[in-house]
Amino acid sequence: MINSREVKVDEIEKEAKYYYDNGYRFVTETCLEEDGKFKIIYTFEREYELENFHVYVNPAEEVPSISKIYFAALLIENEIQELFGVKFKNLAIDFEGLLFLGEYAPISPQASIEIMRRDKGDKNE
């Protein structure tokens, strides 16, 4: 079992900075869908000890990226953005949905909510 403490969305960067300043290595972020919200778990390691915190976000809510603190986070945050539809703001590099998925791939294939992409001028717009 992973022990994790909950923080608010506006505390994510402050928490990540704490771990960075105290010599923790960024391990990963994990996204789960729970009761119509997304739970994002942030995992850090120092001296073989893992520490975690998590946030709950609504599907339409933007999440601050920690990629300016831990550059490696840009890959997993782009992946979560593509596969679940969670929007990260201020990503160091934003692949805009094309890190793993092709241009015509379904949006958010891992989320149970449906997000549709339509081209401007499409008859179904």
C-alpha positions as CSV (number, residue, x, y, z in Angstrom):
1,M,0.0,0.0,0.0
2,I,1.2,3.5,-0.9
3,N,0.9,6.1,1.8
4,S,0.0,9.4,0.3
5,R,-1.2,12.7,1.7
6,E,-3.7,14.9,-0.1
7,V,-2.8,18.5,-1.1
8,K,-4.7,21.2,-2.9
9,V,-4.1,21.9,-6.6
10,D,-2.6,25.3,-5.8
11,E,0.0,23.6,-3.5
12,I,1.5,21.2,-6.1
13,E,4.4,23.4,-7.2
14,K,5.3,24.3,-3.6
15,E,5.3,20.6,-2.6
16,A,7.4,19.6,-5.6
17,K,9.9,22.4,-4.8
18,Y,10.1,21.1,-1.2
19,Y,11.2,17.7,-2.5
20,Y,13.6,19.2,-5.0
21,D,15.2,21.4,-2.4
22,N,15.6,18.5,0.0
23,G,17.4,16.2,-2.5
24,Y,14.5,14.0,-3.6
25,R,14.5,12.4,-7.0
26,F,11.3,12.6,-9.0
27,V,10.1,9.1,-9.7
28,T,6.7,9.5,-11.5
29,E,3.2,10.8,-11.5
30,T,0.3,8.4,-11.7
31,C,-3.3,9.3,-12.8
32,L,-6.4,7.3,-11.7
33,E,-10.0,8.1,-12.4
34,E,-12.1,8.0,-9.2
35,D,-15.7,9.0,-8.9
36,G,-15.7,11.4,-11.9
37,K,-12.5,13.1,-10.8
38,F,-8.8,12.4,-11.5
39,K,-6.4,11.5,-8.8
40,I,-2.8,12.4,-9.6
41,I,-0.2,10.8,-7.4
42,Y,3.3,12.4,-7.3
43,T,6.1,10.1,-6.2
44,F,9.6,11.1,-5.0
45,E,12.6,9.1,-3.7
46,R,15.5,9.8,-1.4
47,E,17.9,7.2,0.1
48,Y,15.6,4.3,-1.0
49,E,12.5,5.8,0.7
50,L,9.5,6.8,-1.3
51,E,7.2,9.7,-0.5
52,N,4.0,10.6,-2.2
53,F,1.3,13.3,-2.3
54,H,-1.8,13.4,-4.4
55,V,-4.4,15.8,-5.7
56,Y,-8.0,15.4,-6.9
57,V,-8.9,17.4,-10.0
58,N,-12.1,17.8,-12.0
59,P,-11.9,16.9,-15.7
60,A,-12.1,20.6,-16.7
61,E,-9.6,21.8,-14.1
62,E,-6.0,22.8,-15.1
63,V,-3.2,21.4,-13.1
64,P,0.1,23.2,-12.7
65,S,3.0,21.4,-14.2
66,I,6.1,20.6,-12.1
67,S,8.3,20.3,-15.2
68,K,10.0,23.6,-14.5
69,I,11.1,22.1,-11.2
70,Y,11.7,18.5,-12.4
71,F,12.2,18.6,-16.1
72,A,11.6,14.9,-16.5
73,A,8.0,15.4,-15.4
74,L,7.2,16.8,-18.8
75,L,7.0,13.3,-20.3
76,I,4.5,11.8,-17.8
77,E,2.5,15.0,-17.7
78,N,2.2,15.0,-21.5
79,E,1.2,11.3,-21.3
80,I,-1.5,12.0,-18.7
81,Q,-2.7,14.9,-20.7
82,E,-3.1,12.7,-23.8
83,L,-4.5,9.6,-22.3
84,F,-6.8,11.1,-19.6
85,G,-7.5,14.6,-20.9
86,V,-6.1,16.3,-17.8
87,K,-4.7,19.7,-18.9
88,F,-1.4,20.8,-17.4
89,K,-0.5,24.4,-17.5
90,N,3.0,25.8,-18.0
91,L,4.6,22.6,-19.3
92,A,8.3,23.0,-20.1
93,I,7.4,21.4,-23.5
94,D,3.8,20.7,-24.5
95,F,3.4,18.1,-27.2
96,E,-0.2,19.2,-27.6
97,G,-1.6,15.7,-27.8
98,L,1.1,14.3,-30.1
99,L,3.6,12.6,-27.8
100,F,2.1,9.1,-28.2
101,L,-1.2,9.5,-30.1
102,G,-1.4,10.3,-33.8
103,E,-3.2,13.3,-35.1
104,Y,-6.4,11.4,-35.7
105,A,-6.3,9.2,-32.5
106,P,-9.2,9.4,-30.1
107,I,-8.8,12.0,-27.4
108,S,-8.3,10.7,-23.8
109,P,-8.5,6.9,-24.6
110,Q,-7.9,6.0,-20.9
111,A,-10.6,8.2,-19.5
112,S,-14.2,6.9,-19.2
113,I,-15.4,10.4,-20.0
114,E,-15.7,11.3,-23.7
115,I,-13.8,14.2,-25.1
116,M,-14.3,14.9,-28.7
117,R,-12.1,16.9,-31.1
118,R,-13.7,18.6,-34.1
119,D,-12.1,20.6,-36.8
120,K,-13.3,24.1,-37.3
121,G,-15.8,24.2,-40.0
122,D,-16.7,20.5,-39.6
123,K,-20.4,20.0,-40.3
124,N,-20.8,18.5,-36.8
125,E,-19.1,21.5,-35.2
